[in-house]
Amino acid sequence: MPRNRFVSDDRDKKIEQLEEELFLARMAIVDLMPEQLRAVLTANFYCESRELLHEWLRWSVEQIIDAADKRPGHEMGDYPGSGQRAYCPLCGSEASSPYTRGFAFPTGLIRHLEGSHSQQQCSVFRAVERMARDRLRGLEAGGPRIRWSSPRVPPWRVPPPAPTERPAPPTRPSAEIVQLRKE
């Protein structure tokens, strides 16, 4: 009987070690992203409830879509007059069509990021989403929470800056049209 206890302890340690390695591998993926996208992907650490997780998912897809390098469809092998297309800014993949490159923008790219409508989900976004869900499950199970020294607001809840008023355009000097008469 004592032997099983040690086997169980070894198994628990191994599971803990593998979970830590998985977390580090996911963070390595995030660290390879450009700074703007890295900030979006690491914002999942604000998700301490399912509501915040769903808000982060919606917001992050919007931010990733904004970061995409859009191209006219005809440059990507689509017919002239078609809409825009873009590669995934996270994983660089494209639609499975042999005739066109990139994803239809924005619909195809959104479906790729979310893994909806029979699209294969972006491997980078899937890894980060699973990291966020695993962290949330740990929090719900009583795991450790981050205690910030000051209240923190998730970036998707920060109101956009107020538009700055443009100064009035300089006034143009007025002129009159004067007709010169020959005398």
Backbone bond lengths (Angstrom), bond angles and torsions (degrees), N, CA, C in turn:
res aa  C-N    CA-C-N  psi(-1)  N-CA   C-N-CA  omega(-1)  CA-C   N-CA-C  phi
1 M - - - 1.447 - - 1.529 112.92 -
2 P 1.343 120.12 -42.68 1.448 119.42 179.39 1.527 112.15 -59.87
3 R 1.313 117.02 -30.23 1.449 120.81 -179.00 1.535 110.85 -60.60
4 N 1.309 117.84 -40.50 1.469 121.62 -179.88 1.519 111.47 -62.75
5 R 1.337 115.81 -35.70 1.463 118.85 -179.93 1.526 109.76 -62.65
6 F 1.345 117.88 -42.08 1.454 121.16 179.72 1.526 111.23 -68.38
7 V 1.319 115.96 -39.01 1.459 120.20 176.96 1.523 109.41 -61.89
8 S 1.323 116.00 -42.11 1.457 121.21 179.52 1.531 110.42 -64.83
9 D 1.344 116.23 -42.44 1.461 119.77 178.45 1.528 110.80 -63.18
10 D 1.328 116.68 -42.73 1.461 120.84 178.89 1.533 110.82 -62.76
11 R 1.330 115.96 -40.66 1.465 120.67 179.39 1.528 110.21 -64.35
12 D 1.324 117.17 -44.07 1.464 120.51 178.93 1.518 111.28 -62.68
13 K 1.321 117.39 -41.38 1.463 120.89 177.77 1.519 110.57 -63.94
14 K 1.319 116.45 -41.46 1.462 120.72 -179.95 1.533 110.82 -64.45
15 I 1.323 116.37 -42.57 1.467 120.48 177.91 1.519 110.12 -62.18
16 E 1.312 117.28 -44.47 1.460 121.53 179.22 1.538 110.47 -61.86
17 Q 1.323 116.21 -42.09 1.459 121.28 178.64 1.533 110.54 -63.35
18 L 1.324 117.71 -43.41 1.461 121.45 179.76 1.529 111.37 -66.52
19 E 1.324 116.94 -38.44 1.462 119.81 177.52 1.521 110.66 -63.51
20 E 1.329 116.83 -40.70 1.456 120.57 178.38 1.530 110.73 -65.11
21 E 1.325 117.16 -42.52 1.464 120.65 178.66 1.530 111.27 -64.61
22 L 1.330 117.17 -37.77 1.461 120.81 177.19 1.525 110.29 -63.68
23 F 1.328 116.57 -44.00 1.463 120.45 178.17 1.531 110.19 -60.15
24 L 1.334 116.68 -46.01 1.468 120.17 -179.82 1.525 111.99 -63.86
25 A 1.325 117.46 -36.86 1.467 120.60 177.28 1.526 110.66 -65.82
26 R 1.323 116.51 -41.42 1.469 119.68 178.01 1.524 110.54 -64.80
27 M 1.327 117.23 -41.14 1.464 119.71 178.88 1.534 110.99 -66.61
28 A 1.329 117.16 -32.85 1.462 119.89 176.73 1.525 110.13 -63.77
29 I 1.316 116.76 -38.44 1.471 120.66 176.80 1.527 109.43 -60.88
30 V 1.332 116.44 -46.12 1.467 121.21 -179.50 1.527 109.99 -62.90
31 D 1.333 116.83 -41.09 1.465 120.49 -178.49 1.523 112.82 -64.00
32 L 1.322 118.25 -20.73 1.463 121.86 179.00 1.532 112.72 -80.90
33 M 1.314 117.01 -10.03 1.460 121.08 -178.03 1.528 110.85 -79.33
34 P 1.343 117.32 155.04 1.470 119.91 173.24 1.534 110.00 -59.11
35 E 1.310 116.61 154.97 1.469 122.05 -173.07 1.532 112.89 -53.56
36 Q 1.323 117.36 -44.55 1.473 120.76 -178.42 1.528 110.69 -59.69
37 L 1.322 117.41 -45.35 1.467 120.98 -179.32 1.525 111.14 -73.63
38 R 1.319 117.28 -32.89 1.461 120.92 177.25 1.529 110.06 -60.87
39 A 1.320 117.17 -41.42 1.462 120.81 178.90 1.530 110.90 -63.16
40 V 1.319 116.59 -38.19 1.469 121.05 178.69 1.529 109.99 -66.69
41 L 1.321 116.50 -46.52 1.463 120.51 -176.07 1.523 112.69 -69.45
42 T 1.327 118.10 -35.91 1.469 119.64 179.93 1.521 112.50 -80.32
43 A 1.314 117.75 -8.95 1.471 119.86 176.79 1.524 110.88 -65.21
44 N 1.339 118.55 -10.52 1.465 120.06 178.48 1.528 111.48 -64.44
45 F 1.336 118.44 -13.85 1.462 120.34 178.16 1.530 111.96 -70.08
46 Y 1.317 117.52 -11.79 1.461 121.43 174.28 1.530 111.67 -78.87
47 C 1.306 117.40 -13.49 1.468 122.02 -172.70 1.521 110.72 -79.86
48 E 1.318 115.06 97.40 1.456 120.45 177.87 1.526 111.57 -112.32
49 S 1.327 115.64 12.47 1.467 121.07 175.14 1.524 107.29 -152.15
50 R 1.320 115.96 163.21 1.471 119.53 178.44 1.529 110.65 -64.59
51 E 1.303 116.20 -35.63 1.463 119.87 178.15 1.534 110.72 -60.44
52 L 1.336 116.48 -46.67 1.465 119.77 178.78 1.524 111.31 -65.45
53 L 1.323 116.85 -36.24 1.467 120.10 178.27 1.527 110.47 -61.62
54 H 1.333 116.84 -46.27 1.471 119.84 -179.28 1.530 111.13 -66.85
55 E 1.338 116.73 -36.81 1.464 119.65 176.07 1.527 110.15 -63.38
56 W 1.350 116.20 -44.12 1.461 120.00 179.60 1.531 111.00 -61.80
57 L 1.337 117.23 -42.54 1.467 120.33 179.98 1.525 110.96 -59.02
58 R 1.336 117.06 -47.02 1.474 120.39 179.75 1.531 110.72 -63.36
59 W 1.322 115.71 -47.29 1.463 121.17 -177.95 1.522 111.24 -63.24
60 S 1.327 116.98 -44.10 1.461 119.78 -176.98 1.533 111.21 -65.67
61 V 1.327 118.05 -38.78 1.470 119.89 176.48 1.535 109.56 -60.90
62 E 1.329 117.42 -43.10 1.465 120.61 178.10 1.528 111.36 -60.28
63 Q 1.331 116.25 -43.44 1.464 120.57 -178.71 1.527 111.38 -66.62
64 I 1.313 116.40 -39.55 1.470 120.53 179.76 1.526 109.87 -67.53
65 I 1.326 116.30 -40.10 1.471 120.77 177.04 1.532 109.34 -60.92
66 D 1.334 116.76 -43.19 1.468 119.89 179.04 1.528 112.01 -62.43
67 A 1.334 116.85 -29.94 1.471 121.01 -178.07 1.530 112.93 -82.48
68 A 1.317 117.11 -10.18 1.472 120.38 -176.77 1.527 111.03 -66.96
69 D 1.314 115.02 144.93 1.459 122.18 177.29 1.527 107.94 -89.54
70 K 1.328 115.95 96.57 1.465 121.28 -176.45 1.529 109.96 -78.23
71 R 1.330 114.22 142.77 1.465 120.90 177.61 1.527 108.75 -133.91
72 P 1.321 116.80 150.74 1.467 118.50 174.55 1.528 109.37 -61.12
73 G 1.319 116.18 142.99 1.455 121.59 -176.74 1.513 113.86 -55.26
74 H 1.335 117.27 -39.12 1.472 118.99 -177.64 1.530 111.90 -65.38
75 E 1.336 118.26 -24.41 1.476 120.63 176.06 1.525 111.32 -75.24
76 M 1.330 116.05 -18.17 1.462 120.96 -176.34 1.532 111.52 -107.76
77 G 1.323 116.37 19.78 1.460 120.62 176.26 1.504 114.93 88.96
78 D 1.316 117.82 2.72 1.466 121.08 178.87 1.524 108.47 -87.36
79 Y 1.311 117.07 168.66 1.461 120.59 -177.89 1.534 110.30 -72.57
80 P 1.331 116.62 151.95 1.472 120.04 179.44 1.523 110.93 -58.33
81 G 1.306 115.43 140.03 1.457 120.48 -179.52 1.510 113.83 88.22
82 S 1.330 116.84 -4.38 1.463 118.73 178.17 1.527 108.73 -75.09
83 G 1.305 116.24 169.87 1.459 120.91 -178.53 1.520 112.22 -72.32
84 Q 1.293 114.72 -171.80 1.453 120.67 -179.31 1.525 111.16 -80.09
85 R 1.335 115.04 159.58 1.464 122.25 177.55 1.517 107.65 -135.78
86 A 1.342 115.96 158.82 1.466 120.34 179.19 1.515 110.16 -156.46
87 Y 1.330 115.41 146.10 1.464 120.70 170.66 1.525 107.51 -76.85
88 C 1.314 116.93 158.18 1.459 120.81 176.36 1.527 108.31 -67.76
89 P 1.341 118.43 124.81 1.465 119.95 -179.26 1.534 113.26 -69.94
90 L 1.321 117.60 -14.06 1.468 120.45 179.99 1.524 111.83 -91.15
91 C 1.322 116.97 -54.75 1.468 120.04 -173.43 1.527 112.92 -106.39
92 G 1.332 117.18 -11.78 1.455 120.58 178.38 1.515 114.30 77.73
93 S 1.322 118.14 6.41 1.463 119.05 -177.09 1.520 111.69 -81.24
94 E 1.316 114.18 175.22 1.455 121.40 -176.07 1.523 109.47 -141.50
95 A 1.309 116.14 172.13 1.460 121.17 178.55 1.528 109.67 -61.53
96 S 1.296 116.15 160.53 1.465 120.53 -175.55 1.527 113.62 -83.69
97 S 1.310 118.42 5.64 1.464 121.44 179.96 1.530 110.81 -69.03
98 P 1.307 117.51 134.53 1.470 118.86 177.87 1.531 112.60 -76.66
99 Y 1.319 117.28 -9.02 1.461 121.05 -173.44 1.528 113.93 -100.56
100 T 1.324 117.18 -26.52 1.466 119.98 -177.50 1.521 110.03 -124.79
101 R 1.323 114.32 159.12 1.453 120.31 177.16 1.527 108.66 -110.22
102 G 1.331 115.72 155.74 1.455 120.55 178.23 1.521 111.76 74.11
103 F 1.316 114.90 -173.83 1.466 122.90 177.73 1.518 109.11 -110.77
104 A 1.325 116.67 150.00 1.458 119.89 172.01 1.524 106.78 -57.98
105 F 1.321 116.16 135.78 1.456 120.24 -175.75 1.507 110.59 -107.24
106 P 1.319 119.12 131.33 1.456 128.78 -0.86 1.528 113.80 -94.75
107 T 1.333 117.01 -13.65 1.467 120.99 -170.99 1.517 113.65 -57.33
108 G 1.313 117.64 -49.88 1.460 120.67 -178.12 1.518 112.02 -63.81
109 L 1.324 116.57 -37.98 1.460 120.60 179.48 1.530 111.06 -69.29
110 I 1.307 116.84 -38.74 1.476 120.22 176.59 1.524 109.62 -62.12
111 R 1.329 116.86 -45.90 1.468 120.56 179.68 1.528 110.88 -61.37
112 H 1.329 117.31 -37.41 1.461 121.32 178.20 1.538 110.24 -65.89
113 L 1.324 117.27 -45.35 1.467 120.29 -178.92 1.528 111.39 -64.09
114 E 1.322 116.24 -40.79 1.465 120.54 -178.47 1.522 112.96 -84.56
115 G 1.322 117.94 -19.06 1.461 121.20 -175.64 1.514 111.63 72.26
116 S 1.321 116.38 31.58 1.469 120.35 -178.30 1.532 110.78 -99.93
117 H 1.316 116.42 169.28 1.470 124.14 177.14 1.536 111.75 53.87
118 S 1.309 116.75 45.95 1.466 124.28 177.67 1.522 113.77 63.12
119 Q 1.319 117.47 17.77 1.465 121.26 176.39 1.520 109.02 -88.09
120 Q 1.324 116.64 142.95 1.454 119.79 174.20 1.522 107.91 -73.28
121 Q 1.329 117.02 129.24 1.455 120.75 -176.72 1.527 110.82 -69.99
122 C 1.314 115.28 146.21 1.458 122.19 176.15 1.528 108.76 -55.14
123 S 1.321 117.32 126.96 1.463 120.91 -176.28 1.526 112.07 -64.89
124 V 1.322 118.01 -34.64 1.463 120.84 178.91 1.518 109.90 -69.54
125 F 1.334 116.59 -48.23 1.462 119.72 -178.44 1.526 110.55 -65.32
126 R 1.334 117.27 -37.36 1.461 120.79 178.03 1.530 110.13 -62.01
127 A 1.326 118.11 -43.39 1.467 121.41 179.91 1.522 111.02 -62.53
128 V 1.333 117.00 -43.17 1.465 120.57 -179.09 1.528 110.55 -70.59
129 E 1.337 116.73 -40.07 1.470 119.73 178.00 1.528 110.38 -62.01
130 R 1.318 117.19 -43.35 1.468 120.28 179.08 1.522 111.18 -66.15
131 M 1.329 117.05 -35.81 1.459 120.14 176.17 1.526 109.90 -61.86
132 A 1.325 116.89 -43.25 1.462 121.21 179.33 1.533 110.56 -65.40
133 R 1.326 117.08 -43.16 1.473 120.05 179.48 1.527 111.28 -66.19
134 D 1.340 117.46 -40.31 1.472 120.26 177.23 1.516 110.81 -62.49
135 R 1.320 116.81 -42.38 1.465 120.70 179.11 1.525 110.43 -63.16
136 L 1.334 116.66 -43.03 1.456 120.32 179.87 1.530 110.90 -64.27
137 R 1.344 117.27 -41.32 1.467 119.87 176.42 1.523 110.96 -59.82
138 G 1.323 116.12 -40.03 1.462 120.10 177.33 1.517 111.78 -63.50
139 L 1.323 116.94 -41.34 1.471 120.47 177.95 1.523 110.94 -64.32
140 E 1.341 115.93 -42.38 1.463 120.14 179.99 1.531 111.38 -66.10
141 A 1.341 116.57 -26.03 1.465 120.69 179.18 1.530 111.24 -87.57
142 G 1.326 117.28 5.57 1.462 120.22 177.79 1.514 114.05 95.05
143 G 1.326 117.09 15.09 1.464 121.19 179.78 1.519 111.64 -68.78
144 P 1.323 116.30 174.38 1.470 120.38 -176.69 1.529 112.26 -67.40
145 R 1.311 114.77 142.97 1.461 122.41 176.98 1.516 108.65 -110.53
146 I 1.299 115.42 152.31 1.464 120.29 175.77 1.523 106.91 -81.35
147 R 1.319 116.23 128.27 1.468 120.76 175.10 1.523 107.59 -104.03
148 W 1.306 114.90 112.32 1.455 120.40 -179.77 1.516 108.85 -86.60
149 S 1.310 116.94 148.64 1.466 120.94 -178.97 1.521 111.97 -71.83
150 S 1.302 117.03 -22.18 1.464 121.02 177.29 1.521 107.89 -139.30
151 P 1.328 116.50 157.15 1.478 118.44 179.76 1.530 110.30 -59.29
152 R 1.311 115.41 139.08 1.463 120.95 -179.51 1.519 109.27 -120.98
153 V 1.313 114.81 139.01 1.457 121.38 179.57 1.525 107.68 -109.89
154 P 1.336 117.15 129.38 1.468 118.62 177.21 1.525 110.55 -58.12
155 P 1.318 117.86 145.13 1.471 120.14 -176.37 1.520 113.70 -59.41
156 W 1.333 117.71 -28.10 1.462 118.66 -179.07 1.529 111.79 -77.36
157 R 1.328 117.43 -10.89 1.461 120.36 176.88 1.523 112.97 -101.09
158 V 1.311 116.54 -1.22 1.462 120.57 177.45 1.519 107.44 -79.22
159 P 1.339 116.79 123.57 1.469 117.57 -179.69 1.525 110.54 -64.73
160 P 1.321 115.84 145.14 1.474 118.40 178.78 1.522 109.80 -63.66
161 P 1.310 116.95 151.69 1.463 119.07 179.86 1.527 110.69 -62.34
162 A 1.310 114.11 145.41 1.466 119.32 179.58 1.527 108.34 -65.20
163 P 1.312 115.07 141.09 1.469 117.17 179.01 1.526 109.55 -62.57
164 T 1.290 114.97 137.16 1.462 118.63 179.40 1.513 108.48 -81.38
165 E 1.296 113.18 141.70 1.461 117.06 179.16 1.514 108.42 -76.53
166 R 1.280 113.88 133.34 1.454 118.71 177.89 1.522 108.72 -80.69
167 P 1.293 115.38 139.80 1.467 116.33 176.17 1.524 109.55 -65.96
168 A 1.290 114.20 150.25 1.461 119.00 179.48 1.521 108.78 -60.49
169 P 1.317 116.19 138.66 1.465 118.05 179.57 1.524 109.70 -61.79
170 P 1.292 115.43 147.09 1.472 117.01 179.64 1.522 109.90 -60.80
171 T 1.296 114.16 143.34 1.467 117.78 -179.78 1.516 108.78 -75.49
172 R 1.283 113.50 141.66 1.458 119.21 179.20 1.524 108.35 -87.28
173 P 1.269 114.67 144.57 1.464 115.06 176.03 1.525 109.05 -66.27
174 S 1.283 114.17 135.26 1.463 117.24 -179.63 1.524 108.89 -84.46
175 A 1.276 113.75 154.01 1.465 118.78 -179.89 1.512 108.44 -140.29
176 E 1.255 114.90 152.02 1.461 120.19 176.42 1.514 107.90 -111.20
177 I 1.273 113.46 145.11 1.456 117.72 175.44 1.522 106.36 -87.28
178 V 1.281 114.43 121.60 1.454 120.45 -179.23 1.514 107.61 -114.28
179 Q 1.264 113.02 129.08 1.454 117.46 179.86 1.531 108.19 -95.07
180 L 1.278 113.01 125.51 1.450 117.10 178.93 1.519 109.43 -89.96
181 R 1.269 115.98 135.22 1.463 119.93 179.54 1.524 108.73 -105.87
182 K 1.257 112.44 139.46 1.461 117.50 174.85 1.520 108.14 -88.40
183 E 1.228 113.94 128.84 1.475 117.25 178.31 1.484 111.28 -116.24
